[in-house]
Amino acid sequence: MASSYWDSTQKKFWTFSKPQLALERKRLEDSERNVVNMYPLPDRRHLSIYFYHQLSKMARPLGIRQQALATAQVYVRRFYVRVEIRRTNPALVLATALYLACKMEECPQHIRMVLAEARHCWDTSFNDISKIGECEFTLISEMNSQLIIHHPYRSLAELQSQFQLTQEENSLAWSIINDHYLTDLPLLHAPHVIAITAMFLAVVLKPTQGGLQVHAAGVASALQALGNARGGAGQGTQNRVQKLVDWLAESTVDIEAVVECTQELISLYEIWDSYAEKTCKDQIAKFVKARGLEK
């Protein structure tokens, strides 16, 4: 196991640029063009929200901790970079990813328990344990046995005291890290960049009862502050926002990456309003049933 992200298989083989990731997905879609055209799917972020809700429903009764759930989400995202989703039964893939993630995160669950929760959440017809065993082999194979995931939670824990985050801000930063698994960011940026982005958004956009206060003024404030860091400017009252901006300006952290992460997360929160669970469920069920993948 690589103790450092920089020496890990995650960095070497599973961190892409945006054009590289787009090319991988285009190649997949082109190889299955007829099926892709026949069974259109919702926005990828909407699918990710749906998958997250289904994984959470499976995980909650089993007492599975957040890091294992996050690892499962990364496995699913990696797998669907290599395999066209319409060739699979997502219910089986998610159940298997959760089962495998629990083993890797040293909180193993009995395969029968995972199968039972999957059947309850998805109302699926597969009831053979061997299906999860076969899918596990496929998952491991498609990921080339590169299963160690470095998460942003550790970086957040190391940096939160340095920037004097309040308990509310720390909780919000943790939630933002959870939310980033609904985007492509785990495949695009290093964990410490995600953690810094989460802290930055938690401080600049402020906690509210409803989560993030995503509005035009808040977005403008966030991006302007990052622009100051990018340009090396450091004027204004020395508060925690300014301290974070100054630290970013003086550090070796890629400011462009933080800007990109900020924009991606804000875009996620904006598109979340149009999420419809029934649409995702129906469109997945359509190709699963039509192609006989539920058996």
C-alpha positions in Angstrom: 0.0 0.0 0.0 1.3 3.5 -0.9 1.4 5.6 2.2 1.5 8.8 0.0 -1.0 9.8 -2.6 1.9 10.9 -4.8 3.3 7.4 -5.0 -0.1 5.7 -5.3 -1.8 3.9 -8.1 -4.6 6.5 -7.7 -2.2 9.3 -8.8 -0.4 7.2 -11.5 -3.3 5.5 -13.1 -6.6 7.0 -12.0 -6.1 10.7 -12.1 -7.1 12.2 -15.5 -7.2 15.6 -17.1 -10.7 16.7 -18.2 -9.9 16.1 -21.9 -8.5 12.6 -21.1 -11.6 11.7 -19.2 -13.9 13.0 -21.9 -12.0 11.0 -24.5 -12.3 7.8 -22.4 -16.0 8.2 -22.2 -16.4 9.1 -25.8 -14.5 6.0 -26.8 -16.9 3.9 -24.6 -20.0 5.5 -26.1 -18.8 5.2 -29.6 -18.2 1.5 -29.1 -21.8 1.1 -28.0 -23.4 3.8 -30.2 -26.6 1.9 -31.0 -27.4 1.2 -27.4 -26.4 4.7 -26.2 -28.8 6.2 -28.8 -31.6 3.7 -27.9 -31.4 4.3 -24.1 -30.6 7.9 -23.3 -29.7 8.6 -19.6 -30.0 11.6 -17.4 -27.1 14.0 -16.6 -24.2 12.1 -15.2 -24.4 14.1 -11.9 -28.1 13.2 -11.5 -27.1 9.5 -11.9 -24.4 10.0 -9.3 -26.9 11.5 -6.9 -29.3 8.5 -7.5 -26.5 6.0 -7.0 -25.4 7.8 -3.8 -28.9 7.6 -2.4 -29.1 3.9 -3.2 -25.7 3.2 -1.7 -26.7 5.1 1.4 -29.9 3.1 1.7 -27.9 -0.1 1.6 -25.2 1.1 3.9 -27.3 2.6 6.7 -28.9 -0.6 8.1 -25.5 -2.3 8.0 -23.8 0.6 9.9 -21.2 1.1 7.2 -19.0 4.1 7.8 -18.7 7.1 5.5 -15.2 6.3 4.2 -16.3 2.9 3.0 -19.3 4.5 1.3 -17.0 7.0 -0.4 -14.6 4.3 -1.5 -17.6 2.4 -3.1 -18.6 5.6 -5.0 -15.0 5.9 -6.4 -15.1 2.3 -7.4 -18.4 2.8 -9.3 -17.0 5.9 -11.0 -13.8 4.2 -12.0 -15.7 1.1 -13.3 -17.9 3.2 -15.5 -14.9 4.9 -17.1 -13.9 1.4 -18.3 -17.3 -0.2 -18.9 -20.4 1.3 -20.6 -23.1 1.5 -18.0 -25.8 0.2 -20.4 -23.9 -3.1 -20.5 -24.4 -3.6 -16.8 -27.0 -3.9 -14.1 -26.2 -0.9 -11.9 -27.9 -2.5 -8.9 -25.5 -5.4 -9.0 -22.5 -3.1 -9.6 -23.4 -0.8 -6.6 -24.0 -3.7 -4.3 -20.7 -5.3 -5.3 -18.8 -2.0 -5.0 -20.1 -1.5 -1.5 -19.2 -5.1 -0.5 -15.6 -4.7 -2.0 -15.1 -1.3 -0.4 -16.0 -2.6 3.0 -13.4 -5.3 2.7 -10.8 -2.8 1.6 -11.7 -0.3 4.4 -11.4 -3.1 7.0 -15.1 -3.1 7.9 -16.2 -6.2 6.0 -19.9 -7.2 5.7 -21.3 -10.6 5.1 -22.2 -11.1 1.4 -25.7 -12.3 2.3 -26.4 -9.1 4.3 -25.2 -6.9 1.3 -27.4 -8.9 -1.1 -30.4 -8.6 1.2 -30.1 -4.8 1.4 -29.6 -4.6 -2.3 -32.8 -6.6 -3.0 -34.6 -4.3 -0.5 -33.4 -1.1 -2.0 -33.6 -1.9 -5.7 -36.4 -4.5 -5.6 -34.2 -6.6 -7.8 -34.7 -10.2 -9.0 -31.1 -11.3 -8.6 -30.8 -13.4 -5.5 -27.7 -15.5 -6.2 -24.7 -14.7 -4.0 -22.5 -15.9 -6.9 -23.6 -12.9 -8.9 -21.9 -10.5 -6.5 -18.8 -12.8 -6.5 -18.6 -12.7 -10.3 -19.2 -9.0 -10.4 -16.5 -8.5 -7.7 -14.0 -10.3 -9.9 -15.0 -8.0 -12.9 -14.7 -4.9 -10.8 -11.2 -5.8 -9.5 -10.2 -6.8 -13.1 -11.4 -3.5 -14.6 -9.6 -1.5 -11.9 -6.4 -3.6 -12.4 -6.5 -4.6 -8.7 -5.7 -0.9 -7.9 -8.1 -0.6 -5.0 -6.4 1.7 -2.5 -8.2 5.1 -2.3 -6.7 8.2 -0.8 -9.6 10.4 0.5 -9.6 14.2 1.4 -10.8 13.5 4.9 -7.3 13.1 6.3 -6.2 16.4 4.7 -9.2 18.2 6.2 -8.3 16.8 9.7 -4.7 18.0 9.3 -5.6 21.5 8.1 -8.8 22.4 10.0 -7.0 23.6 13.2 -4.6 25.7 11.1 -7.4 27.7 9.7 -9.5 27.8 12.9 -12.6 26.4 11.4 -15.6 26.5 13.7 -17.5 23.3 14.4 -20.2 24.3 11.9 -17.6 25.1 9.2 -15.8 21.8 9.8 -19.0 19.9 9.5 -19.9 21.8 6.3 -16.5 21.1 4.8 -16.9 17.4 5.6 -20.3 17.5 3.9 -18.8 19.2 0.8 -16.1 16.5 0.6 -19.0 13.9 0.7 -20.7 15.8 -2.1 -17.6 15.9 -4.3 -18.0 12.1 -4.9 -21.1 13.0 -6.9 -18.8 14.7 -9.5 -15.8 13.7 -11.5 -13.4 15.5 -9.1 -12.1 12.2 -7.5 -10.8 11.3 -10.9 -9.4 14.8 -11.7 -7.7 16.2 -8.6 -5.5 15.3 -5.6 -7.3 14.8 -2.2 -5.6 17.8 -0.6 -6.9 20.1 -3.3 -10.5 18.8 -2.6 -10.0 19.3 1.1 -8.8 22.9 0.7 -11.7 23.6 -1.7 -14.1 22.3 0.9 -12.7 24.4 3.7 -12.6 27.4 1.4 -16.3 27.0 0.4 -17.3 26.4 4.0 -15.6 29.6 5.2 -16.6 31.8 2.2 -20.2 30.6 1.6 -21.0 30.1 5.3 -23.0 27.3 6.9 -26.8 27.6 6.8 -29.6 25.3 8.0 -30.2 24.3 4.4 -26.5 23.5 3.7 -24.6 25.7 1.3 -25.8 29.2 0.8 -25.3 29.0 -3.0 -26.3 32.3 -4.5 -24.8 34.8 -6.9 -23.2 37.0 -4.2 -21.6 34.0 -2.5 -20.3 32.6 -5.7 -18.9 35.9 -6.8 -17.2 36.3 -3.4 -15.7 32.8 -3.6 -14.3 33.2 -7.0 -13.0 36.8 -6.4 -11.2 35.6 -3.3 -9.6 32.8 -5.3 -8.7 35.3 -8.0 -6.9 37.4 -5.4 -4.9 34.3 -4.3 -4.1 33.5 -7.9 -2.9 37.0 -8.5 -1.0 37.2 -5.3 -3.2 40.0 -4.0 -3.7 40.1 -0.2 -5.6 43.2 0.7 -8.4 43.7 3.2 -9.2 42.8 6.8 -7.1 39.9 8.2 -9.9 37.4 8.9 -10.1 33.7 8.3 -11.1 34.1 4.7 -8.1 36.4 4.1 -5.8 34.0 6.0 -6.9 31.2 3.8 -6.4 33.3 0.6 -3.0 34.4 1.8 -2.0 30.9 2.6 -3.1 29.7 -0.9 -1.2 32.5 -2.5 2.0 31.6 -0.7 1.7 27.8 -0.9 2.5 25.4 -3.8 -1.2 24.5 -4.1 -2.5 24.7 -7.7 -4.9 27.7 -7.5 -6.3 26.8 -10.9 -7.3 23.4 -9.6 -9.0 25.0 -6.5 -10.9 27.3 -8.8 -12.0 24.4 -11.0 -13.1 22.3 -8.0 -15.1 25.3 -6.7 -16.8 25.8 -10.0 -17.6 22.1 -10.3 -19.1 21.9 -6.8 -21.2 25.0 -7.3 -22.4 23.6 -10.6 -23.4 20.4 -8.8 -25.5 22.3 -6.2 -27.2 24.3 -9.0 -28.1 21.2 -11.0 -29.3 19.3 -7.9 -32.5 21.4 -8.0 -33.6 19.6 -11.2 -32.8 16.1 -9.9 -35.7 13.7 -10.2 -35.2 10.2 -8.6 -38.1 8.7 -10.6 -36.5 9.7 -13.9 -33.2 8.1 -13.1 -34.9 5.0 -11.8 -37.1 4.6 -14.8 -34.4 5.2 -17.4 -32.0 2.7 -15.7 -34.8 0.1 -15.4 -35.6 0.5 -19.1 -32.3 -0.6 -20.4 -31.8 -3.2 -17.7 -35.1 -4.9 -18.5 -34.8 -4.6 -22.2 -31.4 -6.1 -22.3 -32.2 -8.9 -19.8 -29.5 -7.6 -17.3 -31.6 -8.1 -14.2 -31.2 -11.9 -14.3 
